[in-house]
Amino acid sequence: MNNSISGNESKISNRKKIIVLGSGPNRIGQGIEFDYCCTHGLLALKEAGYEAIMVNCNPETVSTDFDIADKLYFEPVYWEHLWEIIEHEQPEGVIVQLGGQTALKLAKKLHERGIKIIGTSFDDMDIAEDRGRFSDMLKEMDIPYPQYGTAYTTDEAIEVANQVGYPVLVRPSYVLGGQRMRIVINDDELESSVISLLKHLPGNKILIDHFLDRCQEAEIDAICDGEQVHIMGIMEHIEPAGIHSGDSHSVLPVFNLGPLVVDEMVEIARKIALRLNIRGLINIQYAIKDSHVYVIEANPRASRTTPFIAKAYGVPYLNIATQVMLGHKKLKDFNIEKKLEGFAVKVPVFSFNKFPNVRQELGPEMKSTGEAIQFIKSLRDPWFRNLYKERSMHLSK
């Protein structure tokens, strides 16, 4: 928000205000899914009596339409722009959970300036975002996770990798869409990967996990109000662990995981959400090997599957989550009825035809540019059977 010679066009009201941060331009890792989240969050704020203020710079989104927010600042989602807006508007707080990783990364600056973050606190979100702190928490809670270590240099990384055992997953903290994540099998590959990572993300802490090969992957999206945890949906990936969740076909509800595994996933989700004092949304991703459940990561925000679940079950989950963030209602105040006959499948959308020089092999770094939803009545549906067979054959090569 820049004041021009003609003056400031933004007139201040005496209403209570809340700012919602969007995700900026659509790009791999963040797209239209978070626009859905922001739009329904804004509508929920208006219903609750607040002046809903949107900050985003993407003209191709519904959340930036003139009739969605009470006020729109069409500005880049960067701290310098946001701070000017906050000083001008003096909001009750800022919502960072709905705009993906871009919005979440601004939580630290907001916290340092004493600006209220609506919902989960910065420190609790940071535990989930900091791969090392999160793994330490899981260890303390006796929740299984792949063995890991942290490093800042190539030599440290090689030492850690030899301790946890190859293959390993090399990943930085605070990144979007699995950026710079790699699966490596020896010291030479690790050295090359770490050098590249530090070149593009200097000073970033590197987390090195033992990679659980040939296992299933699944995830849970949930809402927590600090007392109760509601499981919005449990999705099973068709692709095995090692393929980024954004590039995987996800089936809702699960179709090939036993009840004991599902119960353990749910119990772990409840423990993590309550331990992190989540007020709003959380996404937890799991690897399942030999019927043992391991936690891969937790995202203390809306995920790209949140709109998918809301549409599949016909439940206004973003409205509910926003009211929970505000503290106006508890989960017990809602009568949530899920309706889904059969299964819903999240289908990743790729744009390789527009980027012919991009390697099409899938891995831990996300490459899809969007997603679609397919409803099927039965797992015997010819479309699903062909998809499952095709993905199985492709990934076995």
Secondary structure as the mmCIF struct_conf table of DSSP 4:
data_model
#
loop_
_struct_conf.conf_type_id
_struct_conf.id
_struct_conf.beg_label_comp_id
_struct_conf.beg_label_asym_id
_struct_conf.beg_label_seq_id
_struct_conf.end_label_comp_id
_struct_conf.end_label_asym_id
_struct_conf.end_label_seq_id
STRN STRN1 SER A 4 SER A 4
TURN_TY1_P TURN_TY1_P1 ILE A 5 SER A 6
STRN STRN2 GLY A 7 GLY A 7
HELX_LH_PP_P HELX_LH_PP_P1 LYS A 11 SER A 13
BEND BEND1 ASN A 14 ARG A 15
STRN STRN3 LYS A 17 LEU A 21
BEND BEND2 PRO A 25 PRO A 25
STRN STRN4 ARG A 27 ARG A 27
TURN_TY1_P TURN_TY1_P2 ILE A 28 GLY A 29
STRN STRN5 GLN A 30 GLN A 30
BEND BEND3 GLY A 31 GLY A 31
HELX_RH_AL_P HELX_RH_AL_P1 ILE A 32 GLU A 47
TURN_TY1_P TURN_TY1_P3 ALA A 48 GLY A 49
STRN STRN6 GLU A 51 ASN A 56
TURN_TY1_P TURN_TY1_P4 PRO A 59 GLU A 60
BEND BEND4 THR A 61 THR A 61
HELX_RH_3T_P HELX_RH_3T_P1 VAL A 62 THR A 64
BEND BEND5 ASP A 65 ASP A 65
TURN_TY1_P TURN_TY1_P5 PHE A 66 ILE A 68
BEND BEND6 ALA A 69 ASP A 70
STRN STRN7 LYS A 71 PHE A 74
BEND BEND7 VAL A 77 TYR A 78
HELX_RH_AL_P HELX_RH_AL_P2 TRP A 79 GLU A 89
BEND BEND8 GLU A 92 GLU A 92
STRN STRN8 GLY A 93 ILE A 95
BEND BEND9 GLN A 97 GLY A 99
HELX_RH_AL_P HELX_RH_AL_P3 GLY A 100 LEU A 104
TURN_TY1_P TURN_TY1_P6 LYS A 105 LEU A 106
HELX_RH_AL_P HELX_RH_AL_P4 ALA A 107 GLU A 112
TURN_TY1_P TURN_TY1_P7 ARG A 113 GLY A 114
HELX_LH_PP_P HELX_LH_PP_P2 ILE A 115 LYS A 116
STRN STRN9 ILE A 117 ILE A 117
BEND BEND10 ILE A 118 THR A 120
HELX_RH_AL_P HELX_RH_AL_P5 PHE A 122 GLU A 129
BEND BEND11 ASP A 130 ASP A 130
HELX_RH_AL_P HELX_RH_AL_P6 ARG A 131 MET A 141
TURN_TY1_P TURN_TY1_P8 ASP A 142 ASP A 142
STRN STRN10 TYR A 148 ALA A 151
BEND BEND12 TYR A 152 THR A 153
HELX_RH_AL_P HELX_RH_AL_P7 THR A 154 VAL A 164
BEND BEND13 TYR A 166 PRO A 167
STRN STRN11 VAL A 168 PRO A 172
BEND BEND14 SER A 173 TYR A 174
BEND BEND15 LEU A 176 LEU A 176
TURN_TY1_P TURN_TY1_P9 GLY A 177 ARG A 180
STRN STRN12 ARG A 182 VAL A 184
BEND BEND16 ASN A 186 ASN A 186
HELX_RH_AL_P HELX_RH_AL_P8 ASP A 187 HIS A 200
BEND BEND17 LEU A 201 LEU A 201
TURN_TY1_P TURN_TY1_P10 PRO A 202 GLY A 203
HELX_LH_PP_P HELX_LH_PP_P3 ASN A 204 LYS A 205
STRN STRN13 ILE A 206 HIS A 210
BEND BEND18 ARG A 214 ARG A 214
STRN STRN14 GLN A 216 ASP A 225
BEND BEND19 GLY A 226 GLU A 227
STRN STRN15 VAL A 229 HIS A 237
BEND BEND20 ILE A 238 GLU A 239
HELX_LH_PP_P HELX_LH_PP_P4 PRO A 240 PRO A 240
TURN_TY1_P TURN_TY1_P11 ALA A 241 GLY A 242
BEND BEND21 ILE A 243 ILE A 243
HELX_RH_3T_P HELX_RH_3T_P2 SER A 245 ASP A 247
BEND BEND22 SER A 248 SER A 248
STRN STRN16 SER A 250 LEU A 252
BEND BEND23 PRO A 253 PRO A 253
BEND BEND24 PHE A 255 LEU A 257
HELX_RH_AL_P HELX_RH_AL_P9 PRO A 259 ARG A 275
TURN_TY1_P TURN_TY1_P12 LEU A 276 ASN A 277
STRN STRN17 ARG A 279 LYS A 289
TURN_TY1_P TURN_TY1_P13 ASP A 290 SER A 291
STRN STRN18 HIS A 292 ASN A 299
BEND BEND25 PRO A 300 ARG A 301
TURN_TY1_P TURN_TY1_P14 ARG A 304 THR A 305
HELX_RH_AL_P HELX_RH_AL_P10 THR A 306 TYR A 313
TURN_TY1_P TURN_TY1_P15 GLY A 314 GLY A 314
HELX_RH_AL_P HELX_RH_AL_P11 TYR A 317 LEU A 326
TURN_TY1_P TURN_TY1_P16 GLY A 327 GLY A 327
BEND BEND26 HIS A 328 HIS A 328
HELX_RH_3T_P HELX_RH_3T_P3 LEU A 331 ASP A 333
BEND BEND27 GLU A 341 GLY A 342
STRN STRN19 PHE A 343 VAL A 349
TURN_TY1_P TURN_TY1_P17 PHE A 352 LYS A 354
TURN_TY1_P TURN_TY1_P18 PRO A 356 ASN A 357
BEND BEND28 VAL A 358 VAL A 358
BEND BEND29 PRO A 364 GLU A 365
STRN STRN20 GLY A 370 ILE A 376
BEND BEND30 LYS A 377 LYS A 377
TURN_TY1_P TURN_TY1_P19 LEU A 379 ARG A 380
HELX_RH_AL_P HELX_RH_AL_P12 PRO A 382 SER A 396
#
